[in-house]
């Protein structure tokens, strides 16, 4: 776009990738909801400060349970959480959610963490393989290459505000990951340096994905949408090499 055209514009629409915390609503009882929310915030107050969340209503799909979105959102905002939309639920839920100023988001086929296009000032790094794909003359070798998992390698530090996404493969970071930085991968994540930001592996729903790091100081780690935050990680793996994997629906943090 030319500089002249830009001078006459008030804004531009751009696409980007964001991860959002998904709050899966099981029981819309405000008293029960408020008590659990306060308990959760007490565990990691900094992590949830001004955090955008999407309210997942899939557990209420086949029920006629009514949700008071105005009061629910008010309770979230009181605790410093910013509700931005809903996904799942019935058409009646959607109408009430829109009346409360919430967006209605569609579910992905893998039900991955919500990644929505939006304007942003943060810098997104597109992860690219360091090495070209090997050529093959045999049909069997060509098939193996096609089905092989890609490895994307980042050879420089990932700084605060940057986001790296390895689409369709594993992500390898040879260096440090700063506070406020974010790593995303459809496959595994390997960090050969201090991991102080967020690492989200298996974001396409891959429950077999793992996270490996040499120095565990992460703000948050997640596999296939299941996550744990800094306070839990500090007690389980302070500044040591660890692997994180999903077992029976719960994240496990173990030494390498």
Order of alpha helices (4+ residues) and beta strands (2+ residues): alpha-beta-alpha-alpha-beta-alpha-beta-alpha-beta-beta-alpha-beta-beta-beta-beta-beta-beta-beta-beta-beta-alpha-beta-beta
